[in-house]
């Protein structure tokens, strides 16, 4: 199975990546930690059987309170993910 994990270098995404890889699946991922923008990836993604969405800007409650644009950026990531799933029927 071809699996794509957004946010695959984060805490949750890295565990999903390890589990899926060890189960014998072909895993691709994208993470801002590797200077990759998942929103850009959604424009070109093909051949995915399962999509696991873990990408988000993190920083806890303080980040949400002090930087409301982080919330907006997370909503943009989610919208791009949902649009891609609807478009590709993945």
N, C-alpha and C positions, 0 to 999 in steps of 0.2 A: 504494500500500500504506500502511496506517495502522501506524506504528511507535511504540512507547512505549519510552523509555529511562529506567530508574531511575538516579539519580545523573548526570544529563545535564550538570551544571555542573562535574563533576570532570575530571581529566585524560583518562582513557579515555573517559568518557561524552561529553565535549564533542567529541572527535574522531569518535566514532560519529555524533553528532548532525549534525556538519558534513558527513560523508560521505553519510549518508542523505538529508539535505536537498538536497545538490547533485545527488544521483541522482534527484531529483524526487518523493521520498516525503513524505507528510504525517507529520511527527514531533511527538510530544508528549513531555514529560519532566517529571520531578519531582526536586527536589534540596533537601537541607536548607539549602544556601546561599541558597535563596529562601524560607526558612521554611516549607517543604513537608515533610510526613512521608509517605514512600512507603508505610509500613504503612497509613496512613489511606486512601491512594489506592486500594489493592487492594480496598477494600470497595465501590468505586463504578465501577471501570474496565469499560468495554464497548467493542466495536468495534475491537479491536486485532488486527491480522494477525500482527505480529511483536513480541516482547518481548525487549529487550536489557537484562540486569540488571547494572548497574555500581555500584549503591548500596552503600556501606559506610562505617563510621567508619574513618578513616585516622589514622596517627600513627607507623607503623613499629614496630620491635621494642620500643622503649622504652615505647610506649603499651600494647603487649600485656603486657609484664612488670609495669608499674606500675598498670595499670587493667584487670584481668581482666573487668570488667563490659562493656568495649568489645567483647570477644570475644563475650560473651553477647548484646549488642545486635546485632552483625553476624549471629549465628545466628538471631535473631528476624526480622531483615530477610529473610534467606534463606528461612526457613520461610514467612513471609507470601508471598514471591514464588512459591515452589513450590506452596503451597496454592492461590494464585490461578490459576496455570497449570493445575493439575489440575482445579480447579473449572470453569474457562472453556474448557479444552481448547485454549488458545492455543498 
